Amino acid sequence: MGESGVGGHLQSRWAAITKARQRVEALKNLIGPLDSLDILQESEWPAKLLLKDATIAQLITSRISSAKSGHGKDPLCQWLYDTFQTKDPDLQDVVLR
């Protein structure tokens, strides 16, 4: 792979990390401070770690399962939609989980 290929890959990887960190920050604004979210924001693999975090998955599941979920402009539903629309396969997997 030529030098421009490596540079392009690094830029692409950094863009994916940045996008995932932004989605983690948006989630943090919805569900409140959580140590694991802080750790995810500093990680080089925030989307993959978010996917594996059972605590966060349970929080999202319980909120999305509540009677109030989905009504009006539910911020968590919007987060799920926006996260899926990133077209990042790891972030899409988070939503599907």
N, C-alpha and C positions, 0 to 999 in steps of 0.2 A: 504494500500500500504506500503510495507516495505521501509526501509531507502534507499536501493539501488534503488528502484523505484523512490523515490522522487529525489534522486541525479541525476539519469538518465534523469528525466524530466527537472530538472533545467539546466543540461548541454545541453539538446536538445533545450530548450527555449533560452539559452544564444547563442547557435550556430545560431539560427534563427534570433535573434536580430543583431548579428554581421554581418551575411550575408546581412540582409536588410540594415544595415548602410553602408556596402560596396557598395551596389547598389545605395543608395542615393548619396554617395560620387562620384561615377562614373557619375551619372546623373548631379550632380553639376558641374563636369568638362566639361560636354557637353553644358549645357544651361547657365552656369555662376552663380554667386552668387545670392541667393534668400533667404530672411529671413526664409521663410517656410521650405526650405531645411535644413538650419542650425538647426531649431527647430526639424525637423525629425531625424536628426543625434543624437540628445541627448535624444530622446524619448525611452521609453521602448516598444513602439509599432510602429516602423518606417514604416513597410509595410502597416499596417492598416491605418495609418494617410496619407501615400502617396496615397493610394487608394481613400481616401475621399477628397483630396486636388484638388479642381476644377481649381485653377490657374495653377498648374503644369500639370494637365490633358489637359487643353487648350493649354499650351505651347507645349506639346508633339504632340497634335493633329495638331496644325497649322504647326509645323515643318515637321511632317510626311506627311502632305497634300501638301507641297510645290512641285513645279516642279523638284527641285533638289534632293528630297528625294528618296532614294533607288538606286541611281546611284553609281557605284563603291563600295567603302567600306564605306558606309554611317555609321558614328559612332552612330547615334541614332538608326538605324535599328539593329546594332550590340548590342547596349545596350538592346533593346527590346528582341532580341534573347537570349542573355546571362542571362537576368533577368528571362525570362520564363524557361530557362534550370536549374535554381536553384532548381526546384522541390518543392519550397515553395509555398503552395496554395495562400497565401496572395500576394506574389510577382507575381505569375502567374495571379491573378485577376487584378493587376495593368496593366499588359500588355494587357489583354483582354479588359479592360475598354477603 
